Amino acid sequence: MISPKEFDNHISYLKYIFKQRVNKNPSYSLRAFARDLQISPARLSQILNQTGNLGPIISKKICKHLDLNEDDTKYFYNIASNKQTKFLEEDRKTYIEAESKWKSAIQVDLKDFATINKWYYLAIWNYLLLNKNNSLEGIQNAFPQVESSLIQECLSLLLKYFYITKENDLYIPTKEKMAVFSKASSKEIRDFHRQMITMATEAIEEQNINERFLYNMMIPMSQEKYPQFIKKLSDYLKIISQELDLNPANDPDLKNIYAVNFQIFKLSKDNNA
C-alpha cells in the first residue's frame, strides 16, 4: 500500500485509497470504505468533503484499519491534526478577504467592455496601480509596442468611465481592483481572449524563460464537475494574489504587469458507444 507520506494532506490520501479499492472492485462503495475504517458513512463523507475535523480517535481508527506502520501513522496524525484544520480555516479566511476586495472592485459590464476590449486598456489600468510613472510619457515608455495615439485614446476612455482620474498630469486609478464581466459569449470577449492567446504565443519566442511560464495539464473531466473546477481555480487565483500580497499599495517592489491566462477546453468528443 502506498504511504501517506506521498501526500500533503489526509483527504487526498484517503481519496486515493478509496479509488484504488474501487478500481479493484467496481462495486466497492463509500459505505463499504466507511465500514472497513470502522467509522460512519456520514463521518467519512464529512472528512472527505472538508466539512468535519479529523480528531485523534478517528485518526487512530483509520491508521489501524489501513494497517499503517508506526512511522506512517505518525505522519498521518500530523497532516490530519489541528494544524491541518487551522490551515484550512486560514485558507478560507484568506479567500473571504480576497472575495471581499473583488466585490468592491470596479464592475465593468459587457456594454462598457465592448469599448475597452483591447488588451492594453486593462494592462495600462493595472500599470497605473504600480504608481511608478503615471504620466503620459511614463505610460508610453512602459508600453512601447502601443502607438501613442492609442494610449491617449485609452486614457480618454478610462477617464470617461471614471476608472481613472487625472491629477497634475498624472493618471490615478479610482479603485484597487477591476472586475470584468466575462461569463458571456460575445464577440468582444472572444476578441479579447484571442489577443491574450496571441500574446502568449509571441512570448514563447520573444521573452526569456525567466519572464514567462507556460504549463499544461490534461485531466479527465465530466460536464457536471467542470463548473466546480472553474470555480475552485478562480477562487485559488484570488487566494494566491492575497497571500502573496500582490498589491502595489503594500509592496513598492512590484514593477511589472504580467498576464495570467487559463485556457480550459475539451480535447475529446463524448463517446457513449
Backbone hydrogen bonds, N-H to C=O, Kabsch-Sander energy under -0.5 kcal/mol:
donor,donor_aa,acceptor,acceptor_aa,energy
6,E,3,S,-1.7
7,F,4,P,-2.1
13,Y,9,N,-1.4
14,L,10,H,-2.4
15,K,11,I,-2.4
16,Y,12,S,-2.0
17,I,13,Y,-2.3
18,F,14,L,-2.4
19,K,15,K,-2.4
20,Q,16,Y,-2.3
21,R,17,I,-1.9
22,V,18,F,-2.2
23,N,19,K,-2.3
24,K,20,Q,-1.4
25,N,21,R,-2.2
28,Y,25,N,-2.9
33,F,29,S,-2.0
34,A,30,L,-2.4
35,R,31,R,-2.2
36,D,32,A,-2.3
37,L,33,F,-1.6
38,Q,34,A,-0.7
38,Q,35,R,-0.8
39,I,34,A,-2.3
44,L,40,S,-2.3
45,S,41,P,-2.4
46,Q,42,A,-2.0
47,I,43,R,-2.2
48,L,44,L,-2.6
49,N,45,S,-1.6
50,Q,47,I,-1.3
51,T,46,Q,-2.6
52,G,46,Q,-1.1
55,G,53,N,-0.7
59,S,55,G,-2.3
60,K,56,P,-2.3
61,K,57,I,-1.9
62,I,58,I,-2.6
63,C,59,S,-2.6
64,K,60,K,-2.2
65,H,61,K,-2.5
66,L,62,I,-1.5
67,D,64,K,-0.8
68,L,63,C,-2.3
73,T,69,N,-2.6
74,K,70,E,-2.1
75,Y,71,D,-1.9
76,F,72,D,-2.7
77,Y,73,T,-2.6
78,N,74,K,-1.9
79,I,75,Y,-2.3
80,A,76,F,-1.7
81,S,78,N,-1.1
84,Q,81,S,-0.7
85,T,81,S,-1.6
86,K,82,N,-3.1
87,F,83,K,-2.1
88,L,84,Q,-2.3
89,E,85,T,-2.2
90,E,86,K,-2.6
91,D,87,F,-2.6
92,R,88,L,-2.2
93,K,89,E,-2.2
94,T,90,E,-2.7
95,Y,91,D,-2.0
96,I,92,R,-2.4
97,E,93,K,-2.2
98,A,94,T,-2.5
99,E,95,Y,-3.2
100,S,96,I,-2.1
101,K,97,E,-1.7
102,W,98,A,-2.0
103,K,99,E,-2.1
104,S,100,S,-1.1
105,A,102,W,-1.3
106,I,177,K,-2.6
108,V,106,I,-0.7
108,V,179,A,-2.7
109,D,107,Q,-0.7
113,F,109,D,-2.6
114,A,110,L,-1.5
115,T,112,D,-1.6
116,I,112,D,-0.7
116,I,113,F,-0.9
121,Y,118,K,-1.6
122,L,118,K,-0.8
123,A,119,W,-1.8
124,I,120,Y,-2.7
125,W,121,Y,-2.1
126,N,122,L,-2.3
127,Y,123,A,-2.2
128,L,124,I,-2.1
129,L,125,W,-0.7
129,L,126,N,-0.6
130,L,126,N,-0.6
130,L,127,Y,-1.5
131,N,127,Y,-0.6
131,N,128,L,-0.8
139,I,135,S,-2.2
140,Q,136,L,-2.2
141,N,137,E,-2.2
142,A,138,G,-1.6
143,F,139,I,-1.7
146,V,143,F,-1.8
151,I,147,E,-1.9
152,Q,148,S,-2.3
153,E,149,S,-1.9
154,C,150,L,-2.3
155,L,151,I,-2.5
156,S,152,Q,-2.1
157,L,153,E,-1.9
158,L,154,C,-2.4
159,L,155,L,-2.1
160,K,156,S,-2.1
161,Y,157,L,-2.3
162,F,159,L,-1.1
163,Y,158,L,-2.7
164,I,158,L,-1.3
165,T,172,I,-2.7
167,E,170,L,-3.0
170,L,167,E,-1.5
171,Y,134,N,-2.2
172,I,165,T,-2.9
172,I,170,L,-0.5
174,T,163,Y,-2.2
179,A,106,I,-3.4
180,V,178,M,-0.6
181,F,108,V,-2.6
186,S,184,A,-1.0
190,R,186,S,-2.5
191,D,187,K,-2.6
192,F,188,E,-2.0
193,H,189,I,-2.3
194,R,190,R,-2.3
195,Q,191,D,-2.0
196,M,192,F,-2.0
197,I,193,H,-2.3
198,T,194,R,-2.6
199,M,195,Q,-2.3
200,A,196,M,-2.1
201,T,197,I,-2.1
202,E,198,T,-2.2
203,A,199,M,-2.0
204,I,200,A,-1.0
204,I,201,T,-0.5
205,E,201,T,-0.7
205,E,202,E,-0.8
206,E,202,E,-2.4
207,Q,203,A,-2.2
211,E,208,N,-2.4
212,R,208,N,-0.6
219,I,217,M,-0.5
226,Y,222,S,-1.3
229,F,225,K,-2.5
230,I,226,Y,-2.3
231,K,227,P,-2.3
232,K,228,Q,-2.5
233,L,229,F,-2.3
234,S,230,I,-2.5
235,D,231,K,-2.6
236,Y,232,K,-2.6
237,L,233,L,-1.5
238,K,234,S,-1.6
239,I,235,D,-2.0
240,I,236,Y,-2.6
241,S,237,L,-2.0
242,Q,238,K,-2.1
243,E,239,I,-3.2
244,L,240,I,-2.5
245,D,242,Q,-0.8
246,L,241,S,-2.4
247,N,245,D,-2.3
250,N,247,N,-2.1
251,D,247,N,-1.6
254,L,251,D,-1.5
255,K,253,D,-0.6
260,V,258,Y,-0.5
261,N,259,A,-0.6
264,I,262,F,-0.6
265,F,263,Q,-0.5
